[in-house]
Amino acid sequence: MHIRKGDTVIVVAGKEKGKRGRVLRLLTKTDRVLIERVNMVKRHTKPSQKHPHGGIVEKEGSINISNVRIYCPKCDKPVRTNVKVRDDGKKQRLCKKCGEVFEAAER
């Protein structure tokens, strides 16, 4: 996958187009991502230990990974990425336009 947990991404298609946020979770089996404060949905929940009164809880809904692009702070745009193998054999992601290196996000 071209996106990792912790990356800053921009939504490029759908009703949330143009919104920017941090990736909270990758759902690899269904090729979807959860982005912080994007695509908020309401869920009716029963009382539990986490939510003692129950009620309506707002949380992030998933977005297809094809509808998001990684955000390059140097270009200030959503961009595609290249992968380059370093001398020590590790891979690193680069901005396709300016060559900016995207640091490995915390896991």
Secondary structure, 3 states (H helix, E strand, C coil): CCCCCCCEEEECCCCCCCCEEEEEEEECCCCEEEECCCCEEEEEECCCCCCCCCEEEEEECEEEHHHEEEEECCCCEEECEEEEECCCCCEEEEECCCCCEECCCCC
